[in-house]
């Protein structure tokens, strides 16, 4: 590890010598400036398609509600309240005194315009959800009127913004003069930056190409009276391309928060002020389970008992000890926030005891296979219909965390006498294997990185679910999901989640094999009060496009560690035009394309 840190320092020193280190320096009071970073340079500030500037959504443009992904809480923001006043009418009441950064009032007309504008651009299809009309009742009240019974669960996801759902509220008086067809090609930089009139606590001050984006606090923010004035006067997003450079900057105190992989235990020895979500290993927050999928339409994977035997043979502790950084998953496919929200309400421990499996129980797994008549041949391999069982496990060639997981699973199933062949493909080819059903086993987590239990099970268990890679079918599950969609009653929701969890545990359409972590580190030298497991008020996802999922909440919740004003000279400017943090990413950005969420949750 000392060698790793030495190389990190050397990389930055060489960068400064050969011209890709610090350039165009600008000084800001350090106790007023919060530094974060992204592994791609800030090149796009398009609020409708996300852009790649942290805080564009949530800090500059705001939604009706914010989501805390780690707790599942939907927090009123521009909206003071939102409720179903009739079975088909959702009423949003805006907070009083809302205003745009140019001083003009923000009203219900802006809300109506924004939601309709997203559909005109072609980014959303509210009509498909049954939305018939958006009616302005008065300056602070807007009604969303549906045709027939709405899918209440899916509508809940449209109240915040991110990854193919919801809307940011934009000023009608600015955007009504822009042809929505032009929006997808706009970057909102240069001359177009004049359109970035938000309502949030920060405004975009400057983007230095290939270097940084600078946000400056809006000291006339309507939310000061509701949430308090944000502490940082400046938020600067640097372009920090790789983990080694980021680790060195955290150790030196040049970065305050980020989403990079670093050995926190070693880094803390050089800078004790570095913190993360957990105080002990794995330090990083576990957020979503990675699943081992079965092709349920292909024998013997079409037999639930065979799938249960595989689940029994999986030992997650071996996976996280010898493979990717992570934690032990629950038997149902929920992330940390959903487990905390619903675990006790559905009596999860009792469900697992009654219907589930015991991880790492090789003896019971062998007994199941024996009872199925899948006897071992002279070489010790299990047979089915007279042939050795050879399962092809599909994974992403560039995803080192999934590959190491696949290799461990390969060894674990060998103890059952089941031969596993690992097939590595590029991302597109892997997804095509899932689409065509040309696989036996596969690794993925799409569908599990979701904000609601309905969204998770709808993606995994419905016939056309975005993450139903194993082509699992269950009429009872379809029926429950249909009824689930029609309720907003928490007691009814809990009952439906319980019933769907029973189906999951009995039928084993896929197996959670480890809980993937989200890389997150913060420096308390200049800013303190970062969210953690004991105070999960915000979400440690410091990528663009996650602002309303909790990033904005996190950045608004910190406070200065000192009242002493100092200055720092910090600016990055790599000449590289790479748009990612390096090869081998199988994290949130790729999930998004499939299940409306990104995938940087891997050890590099």
QUIRABEL-V781930 format. One record per run of one state. SS is the DSSP state (hx for helix, st for strand, lp for the rest). FROM is the first residue (numbers start at 0). TO is the last residue. Records with the same first field share a line. If there is no record, write none. Layout:
SS->FROM-TO ; FROM-TO
This chain:
lp->0-0 ; 18-20 ; 22-25 ; 38-55 ; 57-59 ; 62-63 ; 68-71 ; 76-77 ; 86-87 ; 94-97 ; 99-103 ; 105-106 ; 121-124 ; 129-129 ; 138-139 ; 146-150 ; 156-167 ; 169-170 ; 175-178 ; 183-188 ; 195-200 ; 208-210 ; 217-222 ; 227-232 ; 239-241 ; 252-255 ; 258-262 ; 270-272 ; 275-283 ; 294-302 ; 313-314 ; 322-324 ; 327-334 ; 342-346 ; 355-360 ; 371-374 ; 376-380 ; 384-385 ; 388-388 ; 396-398 ; 414-417 ; 425-425 ; 436-439 ; 444-451 ; 461-473 ; 484-488 ; 507-508 ; 518-519 ; 523-525 ; 528-530 ; 532-533 ; 535-545 ; 549-549 ; 556-557 ; 560-565 ; 569-570 ; 572-586 ; 595-597 ; 599-603
hx->1-17 ; 29-31 ; 107-120 ; 125-128 ; 151-155 ; 171-174 ; 179-182 ; 189-194 ; 223-226 ; 242-251 ; 263-269 ; 303-312 ; 315-321 ; 335-341 ; 347-354 ; 361-370 ; 399-413 ; 426-435 ; 452-460 ; 474-483 ; 489-506 ; 546-548 ; 550-555 ; 587-594
st->21-21 ; 26-28 ; 32-37 ; 56-56 ; 60-61 ; 64-67 ; 72-75 ; 78-85 ; 88-93 ; 98-98 ; 104-104 ; 130-137 ; 140-145 ; 168-168 ; 201-207 ; 211-216 ; 233-238 ; 256-257 ; 273-274 ; 284-293 ; 325-326 ; 375-375 ; 381-383 ; 386-387 ; 389-395 ; 418-424 ; 440-443 ; 509-517 ; 520-522 ; 526-527 ; 531-531 ; 534-534 ; 558-559 ; 566-568 ; 571-571 ; 598-598
